[in-house]
Amino acid sequence: MAGLAALVAVGLAIGAGGCGTRLPASAFTGQATAGGGGLGQGGGGNGGGNGSALVDGVSATEIKVGMIDSISSPLGANAFSGPGYGAQAYFDALNAAGGVDGRKVVVDQCDDAGSGIGNLQCAHQLIDSDQVFAFAGNSIFDYAGASYVNSKDVPDIGGEPIDQAYDQYQHLYSIYGSDEPRDGTVGFDGTLYSSTEIYAYFKQKLGAHIAAVVEFNQPDSIRYGQMQVAGLRAEGYDVVTEQLDFALPNYAAAAADMKAHGVQIVFDAIDTTGNGALCTALDQAGVNLIAKVTTPQSWDQTVPSTYANAPKCRNVLYATSSERNYEDTQYPTVAAFRAAMAKYFPSRAANLSMWELDGWASAQWLTDAVKSCGADVTRGCVETYMNRSQPYDGHGLLIPSSFTVSRPGATTRACLNVARWQDSANGGHGGWVTQTPDMNANCFTVPVLASKA
């Protein structure tokens, strides 16, 4: 569910141009990182550190990890950069502690500028020239190079499933896990399945029963909006659909219509900027919501500025995910993430997001897989770890998931984490407050819905 939500949040920049670029460190923090590679500081070349030869990206002294992020996309530098920062922070902290059995992780990052051509160029650059062992922290708008990555048997661990590549290829492993065969076709012979735990939560916990789904008149937005409508109706909601013109959206008219229908909760298939404008219109129209539900991509520290003119809507803003809240530092893994981000990327404090935590989890997952190999680090060994039947919980960071193939039945038992923005949190500075005492126990038996890829 979370990956599909991310698809729409970023899927509105159709036709993004540009080619792959290697970013200098100054494009991020202006400082060298402990990892030696740094964001955009690829080591390059065909040799390993200290003169030892690389074999499939591994030498006696280093492991080369690739990272593709659509940073200079039309949606701005923050739309896709989060996972890269989180993954690099993990590797920097790992290297500072001695690396993986004495091997330093060297990161080569490539910005594909949000274009398919750029993405394919990045994939060739990182695999053919830089000789990376695997990928981590990928956040890609148009994963046109996915088939090439897969054909070269290069594992892509913990990527953000923005398009359907992670539903299709066996060497690509989404941060959310998968029960699909990933045998070259999307889903199960072109059929994808989703469940309705998000809608069940708000119905059972908040008593919501009249919902609106707001979408743009753009194909990706409409598809995701329709999926939300189907899920809400399966949970017994009355649903109002508001379709906005992508070029000239009339948020005020949509807000007035929602008020007339007595809407209690709003879901959307629009971008973050659009959500800010929508909330402003809802406040101005006097719509009293139980909740305005957003996606993990918008679960970040920019809420006060994005929703500056919508205090009522802002304080009923909810987000759901399958990982810990990045503000819950009572959990050791979250505390380690926050400490590393503060040390290596202090300028990111105002832009901290769940996607950065996803990037950290991605790097950690790859590292755990590498550690399972002992001294003989191979791609085959890493993928044996990824494909094991034992679910992975990211040291308590993730709701346990795996890549065991299993076609869903009519219902499933699904769990989720939920947070709400509150201006009163953090001593009045505002923040995301977790609403579930235990995300692994916040579970619902819900319908499974099928849709065509």
C-alpha distance (Angstrom), angle and dihedral (degrees) to the residues before:
residue distance angle dihedral
M1 . . .
A2 3.78 . .
G3 3.80 93.1 .
L4 3.78 92.4 50.8
A5 3.78 90.0 50.0
A6 3.77 89.7 53.8
L7 3.79 89.4 53.2
V8 3.77 92.7 66.7
A9 3.77 96.5 39.6
V10 3.77 88.8 62.5
G11 3.80 101.9 21.1
L12 3.78 96.2 88.8
A13 3.80 99.0 83.8
I14 3.79 96.0 80.8
G15 3.78 112.6 172.6
A16 3.80 96.6 28.7
G17 3.78 108.9 171.5
G18 3.78 135.9 -159.2
C19 3.76 138.2 88.6
G20 3.76 134.1 -102.6
T21 3.78 115.7 -75.2
R22 3.77 135.6 -174.4
L23 3.78 108.1 -129.5
P24 3.80 124.0 -141.1
A25 3.80 116.8 -129.2
S26 3.81 89.0 -111.4
A27 3.81 88.1 70.0
F28 3.78 86.7 70.6
T29 3.80 120.4 23.4
G30 3.78 103.9 -21.7
Q31 3.79 90.4 -123.8
A32 3.77 133.9 103.7
T33 3.79 113.7 -115.0
A34 3.75 129.1 -133.1
G35 3.80 90.1 -113.5
G36 3.78 92.5 71.5
G37 3.81 91.2 -134.6
G38 3.77 97.9 62.6
L39 3.78 124.1 179.8
G40 3.77 102.3 -41.0
Q41 3.81 95.7 -6.0
G42 3.80 96.9 113.6
G43 3.75 115.9 -175.2
G44 3.82 90.6 -141.8
G45 3.76 124.2 178.5
N46 3.79 130.5 88.2
G47 3.77 100.3 -91.8
G48 3.77 131.2 83.8
G49 3.77 128.0 -127.2
N50 3.80 118.9 -68.8
G51 3.80 90.7 14.8
S52 3.81 97.0 -64.8
A53 3.80 115.7 139.2
L54 3.79 122.7 -111.1
V55 3.79 118.3 -127.5
D56 3.81 111.1 -170.7
G57 3.79 88.9 -22.3
V58 3.81 97.0 -49.0
S59 3.80 129.9 104.5
A60 3.78 134.1 164.9
T61 3.80 89.8 -88.9
E62 3.80 108.0 29.6
I63 3.78 149.2 28.7
K64 3.80 117.5 -148.9
V65 3.79 115.6 -142.4
G66 3.79 123.9 -170.3
M67 3.78 126.3 -146.9
I68 3.82 128.1 -170.0
D69 3.79 117.6 -169.0
S70 3.82 127.9 168.2
I71 3.78 93.2 -132.5
S72 3.81 104.7 149.3
S73 3.81 92.4 47.3
P74 3.82 122.8 137.3
L75 3.83 89.1 -99.5
G76 3.81 91.9 65.9
A77 3.78 137.5 -104.9
N78 3.80 95.8 -68.4
A79 3.81 97.4 53.8
F80 3.82 95.2 77.5
S81 3.80 107.9 7.0
G82 3.82 99.1 83.5
P83 3.82 99.6 85.5
G84 3.80 90.8 50.1
Y85 3.79 92.5 55.6
G86 3.79 92.5 46.8
A87 3.81 93.7 48.7
Q88 3.81 93.0 46.3
A89 3.81 91.1 49.2
Y90 3.81 89.1 54.1
F91 3.80 93.0 49.7
D92 3.81 92.1 45.5
A93 3.80 90.7 53.5
L94 3.81 90.2 44.2
N95 3.80 92.4 52.3
A96 3.80 91.4 46.9
A97 3.81 87.0 57.1
G98 3.82 92.9 51.0
G99 3.79 103.1 -81.7
V100 3.80 123.8 -111.2
D101 3.81 108.8 -29.2
G102 3.80 88.3 -32.3
R103 3.81 96.1 -45.0
K104 3.80 116.8 121.1
V105 3.80 117.9 -137.1
V106 3.80 110.8 -128.5
V107 3.79 114.4 -164.0
D108 3.79 124.0 -151.1
Q109 3.80 111.1 -170.6
C110 3.80 125.9 -168.0
D111 3.81 126.7 -167.0
D112 3.80 109.6 -146.5
A113 3.84 92.2 -170.6
G114 3.79 90.6 -128.2
S115 3.81 95.1 -71.6
G116 3.80 130.6 120.3
I117 3.81 91.6 -133.8
G118 3.79 90.8 51.3
N119 3.78 90.9 47.6
L120 3.79 92.9 53.4
Q121 3.81 89.6 48.5
C122 3.81 90.2 51.7
A123 3.80 92.0 49.7
H124 3.82 91.5 52.3
Q125 3.81 92.8 43.9
L126 3.79 94.6 51.0
I127 3.81 97.0 41.5
D128 3.81 102.7 33.9
S129 3.81 102.0 33.8
D130 3.79 106.7 20.4
Q131 3.82 93.9 36.7
V132 3.78 96.7 -143.5
F133 3.79 118.8 -168.8
A134 3.81 96.6 -145.6
F135 3.80 143.1 -22.9
A136 3.80 128.7 -106.2
G137 3.80 133.0 169.2
N138 3.80 94.6 27.7
S139 3.81 116.0 168.6
I140 3.80 107.6 173.1
F141 3.79 131.2 172.0
D142 3.82 96.7 -163.4
Y143 3.81 112.2 17.6
A144 3.81 94.8 -162.6
G145 3.82 90.1 149.5
A146 3.81 93.3 57.6
S147 3.80 95.1 100.8
Y148 3.82 90.4 50.8
V149 3.81 92.4 48.9
N150 3.79 88.7 49.4
S151 3.81 93.7 46.6
K152 3.82 90.0 55.3
D153 3.85 91.3 51.9
V154 3.81 91.5 -122.5
P155 3.83 111.5 154.7
D156 3.80 116.0 -127.6
I157 3.79 104.4 -161.1
G158 3.80 125.2 -161.7
G159 3.79 99.9 -10.3
E160 3.81 124.2 168.0
P161 3.83 107.5 -101.7
I162 3.81 97.5 -135.9
D163 3.81 95.9 146.2
Q164 3.81 127.4 20.4
A165 3.81 99.0 -88.7
Y166 3.81 92.5 103.5
D167 3.81 88.8 54.1
Q168 3.81 90.7 54.6
Y169 3.82 115.2 39.9
Q170 3.79 127.9 66.0
H171 3.82 96.7 -144.6
L172 3.83 93.2 52.5
Y173 3.81 115.9 87.3
S174 3.82 118.6 -169.2
I175 3.80 119.5 -142.8
Y176 3.82 86.7 -119.0
G177 3.80 97.6 55.1
S178 3.80 122.1 -126.0
D179 3.78 140.9 -126.9
E180 3.82 92.2 -162.4
P181 3.84 124.1 108.9
R182 3.86 93.9 -122.9
D183 3.80 88.9 -158.4
G184 3.79 98.9 146.3
T185 3.77 97.6 -68.8
V186 3.78 123.6 84.2
G187 3.80 114.2 -102.0
F188 3.78 116.1 -34.3
D189 3.82 102.5 -15.8
G190 3.79 90.8 -38.9
T191 3.80 97.0 -39.9
L192 3.80 121.0 116.1
Y193 3.77 125.4 -164.2
S194 3.80 129.6 -149.8
S195 3.79 133.4 177.4
T196 3.78 133.3 -140.9
E197 3.81 105.4 -129.7
I198 3.82 92.8 122.4
Y199 3.79 92.1 58.3
A200 3.80 91.9 41.8
Y201 3.81 90.3 55.1
F202 3.81 95.4 55.0
K203 3.81 92.0 43.2
Q204 3.79 94.7 50.1
K205 3.79 101.0 34.4
L206 3.82 101.7 35.4
G207 3.79 101.5 23.9
A208 3.81 94.3 -123.0
H209 3.80 116.6 163.8
I210 3.84 106.8 152.8
A211 3.80 111.3 66.5
A212 3.78 137.3 175.5
V213 3.79 126.4 -152.8
V214 3.81 115.0 -156.9
E215 3.81 117.9 -158.7
F216 3.77 139.8 164.3
N217 3.82 122.1 -119.9
Q218 3.79 88.0 -108.0
P219 3.84 122.2 112.9
D220 3.83 99.2 -118.4
S221 3.79 91.5 44.8
I222 3.82 92.6 48.0
R223 3.82 92.6 49.0
Y224 3.77 93.6 51.9
G225 3.81 91.7 41.5
Q226 3.80 90.3 53.8
M227 3.80 90.5 49.9
Q228 3.80 89.7 53.1
V229 3.79 91.2 49.1
A230 3.82 90.8 51.7
G231 3.82 91.7 48.9
L232 3.79 93.2 48.2
R233 3.80 92.6 48.9
A234 3.80 90.6 48.4
E235 3.81 86.6 58.1
G236 3.81 91.6 50.4
Y237 3.81 100.9 -102.8
D238 3.79 124.9 148.7
V239 3.81 102.3 -125.8
V240 3.79 131.8 -152.8
T241 3.81 116.9 -167.9
E242 3.80 120.2 -150.4
Q243 3.81 115.2 -169.5
L244 3.80 116.1 -167.6
D245 3.78 129.1 -162.0
F246 3.80 105.5 -108.3
A247 3.82 93.7 -142.7
L248 3.83 98.2 40.3
P249 3.82 109.4 17.6
N250 3.79 116.1 -170.5
Y251 3.79 101.2 -149.2
A252 3.81 93.1 168.3
A253 3.81 92.6 59.2
A254 3.80 91.4 48.2
A255 3.81 91.2 49.6
A256 3.81 92.1 49.6
D257 3.80 90.9 50.7
M258 3.80 91.8 49.5
K259 3.79 90.5 51.5
A260 3.80 90.4 50.8
H261 3.79 90.7 52.9
G262 3.81 94.2 48.0
V263 3.81 93.6 -118.1
Q264 3.82 113.0 -170.5
I265 3.81 102.2 -179.5
V266 3.80 132.6 28.0
F267 3.80 128.7 -153.4
D268 3.77 122.4 -179.4
A269 3.77 148.1 -161.4
I270 3.81 96.3 -159.3
D271 3.79 136.4 100.5
T272 3.83 128.7 -89.4
T273 3.81 94.7 -99.9
G274 3.78 89.4 50.2
N275 3.79 90.4 50.9
G276 3.79 90.5 54.7
A277 3.80 91.2 51.7
L278 3.81 91.2 44.5
C279 3.80 92.7 52.6
T280 3.80 90.8 48.8
A281 3.80 89.4 54.0
L282 3.81 91.7 46.9
D283 3.82 91.3 52.9
Q284 3.79 92.2 46.6
A285 3.81 90.9 50.0
G286 3.80 91.5 50.3
V287 3.81 95.3 -119.1
N288 3.81 107.6 168.3
L289 3.79 106.4 -149.7
I290 3.77 131.0 -171.2
A291 3.80 88.7 -154.7
K292 3.79 143.6 -7.3
V293 3.82 104.8 -154.2
T294 3.79 120.9 -151.8
T295 3.81 135.1 175.3
P296 3.84 132.9 -97.5
Q297 3.81 89.0 -101.5
S298 3.81 89.3 64.6
W299 3.81 93.2 43.8
D300 3.79 93.6 104.8
Q301 3.80 147.1 109.0
T302 3.81 95.4 -91.0
V303 3.82 93.1 80.9
P304 3.86 95.3 104.8
S305 3.81 91.9 56.7
T306 3.82 98.0 36.0
Y307 3.81 92.2 49.9
A308 3.81 97.5 29.7
N309 3.80 93.5 131.2
A310 3.81 96.4 43.5
P311 3.83 110.2 64.7
K312 3.82 95.2 158.3
C313 3.80 95.0 48.5
R314 3.82 91.1 40.5
N315 3.78 92.2 58.7
V316 3.81 93.8 52.4
L317 3.81 91.8 47.9
Y318 3.81 110.9 130.3
A319 3.79 132.1 -176.8
T320 3.80 130.9 -171.0
S321 3.78 132.2 -155.6
S322 3.79 146.0 152.8
E323 3.81 94.3 -114.9
R324 3.80 138.9 65.4
N325 3.78 121.2 -78.1
Y326 3.82 108.1 -98.1
E327 3.82 87.7 -132.3
D328 3.83 94.3 59.6
T329 3.79 98.7 94.2
Q330 3.81 92.7 164.2
Y331 3.81 84.6 86.5
P332 3.84 110.3 80.3
T333 3.81 95.9 -136.1
V334 3.81 92.2 51.3
A335 3.81 90.1 46.6
A336 3.81 90.1 51.7
F337 3.80 90.3 49.6
R338 3.80 92.9 50.9
A339 3.81 92.5 46.6
A340 3.81 92.3 50.9
M341 3.81 92.9 46.9
A342 3.81 90.4 49.9
K343 3.81 90.9 49.6
Y344 3.80 101.9 42.5
F345 3.81 103.2 25.2
P346 3.83 108.1 23.2
S347 3.80 91.5 155.6
R348 3.81 88.8 66.7
A349 3.82 94.2 68.5
A350 3.81 93.3 100.9
N351 3.81 91.8 47.8
L352 3.78 100.6 41.9
S353 3.79 112.6 144.2
M354 3.77 146.4 169.8
W355 3.79 88.3 -103.6
E356 3.80 89.7 64.1
L357 3.79 88.1 53.6
D358 3.81 88.0 49.8
G359 3.82 89.0 54.4
W360 3.81 90.2 51.8
A361 3.83 89.8 50.2
S362 3.81 90.0 49.0
A363 3.83 92.7 54.2
Q364 3.79 91.0 44.2
W365 3.82 91.7 51.4
L366 3.81 91.8 51.6
T367 3.81 90.8 46.4
D368 3.80 92.5 51.0
A369 3.80 88.9 50.4
V370 3.82 91.1 50.1
K371 3.82 91.5 48.1
S372 3.81 89.6 54.7
C373 3.81 88.3 63.8
G374 3.80 96.0 61.1
A375 3.80 112.5 -159.4
D376 3.81 95.0 -20.7
V377 3.81 101.6 72.3
T378 3.79 112.2 -175.2
R379 3.78 135.5 156.8
G380 3.79 89.8 -119.9
C381 3.79 90.9 56.2
V382 3.81 91.7 49.0
E383 3.79 91.4 51.3
T384 3.79 91.9 48.0
Y385 3.80 86.5 58.7
M386 3.81 92.2 46.7
N387 3.81 92.9 49.7
R388 3.80 97.4 46.8
S389 3.78 117.5 122.6
Q390 3.81 93.8 -123.0
P391 3.83 109.6 98.7
Y392 3.80 117.6 -121.0
D393 3.81 119.9 -130.6
G394 3.81 100.5 179.9
H395 3.82 92.5 -121.4
G396 3.80 89.7 -55.7
L397 3.81 94.2 -41.9
L398 3.82 98.5 104.5
I399 3.77 137.2 44.2
P400 3.84 98.8 -107.7
S401 3.79 113.8 -90.4
S402 3.78 139.1 163.8
F403 3.79 142.6 -178.0
T404 3.79 96.9 -113.6
V405 3.80 109.2 139.2
S406 3.80 113.4 -120.5
R407 3.80 126.9 151.1
P408 3.82 107.7 -131.8
G409 3.78 120.9 -114.4
A410 3.78 127.2 -139.5
T411 3.81 91.6 -74.1
T412 3.79 137.0 19.4
R413 3.79 139.5 -167.6
A414 3.81 107.5 -118.8
C415 3.81 133.3 175.4
L416 3.80 133.0 -158.9
N417 3.77 144.6 178.0
V418 3.81 120.2 -125.8
A419 3.79 131.5 -164.2
R420 3.80 133.9 -179.7
W421 3.79 128.3 -153.3
Q422 3.80 113.4 -122.3
D423 3.80 124.8 -178.6
S424 3.81 89.3 -152.5
A425 3.82 93.9 60.5
N426 3.80 123.6 104.4
G427 3.77 94.5 25.6
G428 3.77 93.5 -50.7
H429 3.80 95.8 -47.6
G430 3.80 90.6 106.3
G431 3.77 130.8 -122.6
W432 3.78 149.5 164.1
V433 3.80 112.7 -72.2
T434 3.80 117.4 -159.4
Q435 3.80 112.9 -122.7
T436 3.82 98.6 -167.6
P437 3.82 119.9 72.3
D438 3.82 89.6 -154.4
M439 3.78 120.1 14.0
N440 3.81 90.2 -162.9
A441 3.80 89.7 59.7
N442 3.82 96.4 41.3
C443 3.80 91.1 93.1
F444 3.79 136.9 145.4
T445 3.78 135.6 -166.6
V446 3.80 101.2 -131.0
P447 3.81 142.8 164.3
V448 3.80 121.2 -86.1
L449 3.81 114.8 -134.9
A450 3.80 125.3 -157.4
S451 3.80 124.4 -144.4
K452 3.78 135.4 171.9
A453 3.80 117.8 -106.4
